[in-house]
């Protein structure tokens, strides 16, 4: 037996190996600060890009709202639904 069998994970892994099941113990190590800074930078860059694209899309929609056609021959139906009909119709 190895000296790390006092750990619960090592004991469980050894029992699984004895039963014929292949298993490994993965030791988590602290991540380097440079990697975390790089990931944080990429995340903030993508978040900023997404924000700029969303605002650009909203501005594009706002600019596209203008009605280029002449609406003087139409009147609004007072139904609250925003329907327009020609003025010569009853």
N, C-alpha and C positions, 0 to 999 in steps of 0.2 A: 504494500500500500504506500501511496505517496504521502508526503507530509501535509498536503493541503486537503486531506480527507476529512478534516474537522469542519470544513465549510459545508453547509447544507447542499449547495449546488454541486460540489464535487462528489458528495456521497450519492446524490441522485444520479449524476452522470455515471458513476461507477456501477451502480445497480443496473442502469439501462445498458451499459456495455456488457455486463455479466449476462444479461438476458438476451444479448445478441442484437441489440438496437444500436445503430450508429448514432452517436451524438457528440457534440463539441461544446465546450464552455467558451463563451465569447466574453472577453474582458473589455469593458468599456474604459477607454483612456480619455483623459481631458483633451479637448480639441485646441489646437493652436489658435492664439488670438488673431493672427493674420487671416486665417481661414474664416473665422467668424466675422471679421471686419469686411472681408471680401463679400461674403454672403449678404451681410447687411447692406452693403453698397449696391449690390445687384438687386436686392429686394426693393430698396428705395428708388432706384433708377426705374425699375419696371412699374412701380406704383405711380411715380411721377409721369411716366409715359402714358399709362392708362388714364390718368387724370387729364392730361393734355388732350388726348384723343377724345375723351368723353366731352370735354368742354368744346373742342373743335366741332364735334358732331352736333352738339346743341346749338352752336352758333350757325352751323350750316342749315339746320332745321329752321332756326329763327329767320335766317335770310330767305329761305324758301317759302315762308308763310305769306309773303306778299302776293296778292291776286293780280296777275298781269292783265286779266281780261276786264272789259268794261261791264260793271254790274248795275248801270243806271236803269236798265229796262227790267229789273227784277225787284220784287218786294219780299220782305220776310214774312213768313206765316207765323202768326202769334201762338204757335203751339208749344213753344219752348224747346223744340227739337232742332232749330236752326235750318229749317227747310226754306228754299227760295223758289218762287214761282214767277213766271212772267207777269208784268203789270196789267196786261190786257185781259188776263183770265179773271173770272169772278172769284 
